[in-house]
Structure formats: C-alpha cells, structure tokens
Amino acid sequence: MPDEVKGELAKAYVVLRPRATPDVEALLAHCRLHLAAYKVPRVVQLVDEVPITPSGKILRRLLKHQDDGAR
C-alpha cells in the first residue's frame, strides 16, 4: 500500500481455512519473528479468496479491487 514517507508498505491479504478463527495479532507476531522488519505487514485484511491466474500466480492488480482502504 502507498506510504508518504517510505513509498510503499506491506499489506497482507489473508484467506482463512474453513472453521478457522481470525487472530490477526498472532499472525503479526509470527511475521515479526520470521520476517525482516520491512517485510512485516502493517495491515492485515481478511478476504474470501485471492484472485489467481490459470498458472497459479496471484493477480496483484485485482487485489486493489478488494482493498478495504484500512491503514
């Protein structure tokens, strides 16, 4: 997502498994443990599905249509 100071910040689009409960704080704690600081998402958005190409790649430009505008 765009940022005035750094240019861009990481945002995570998360699809939950069936019957899973969303725990955003646990997800962010896991990311802080296993990722470099600049890669840790600043915002987590729960989505029903992530748009993918027929070859299985994520269509990032279509994620913008699912963006809820949270900062």
Protein Blocks (a to p, Z undefined) as FASTA:
>chain_A
ZZfklopacdddddddehiacdfklmmmmmmmmpcfklpcfbdcddfbdcddfkopacfk
lmmmmpgoiZZ
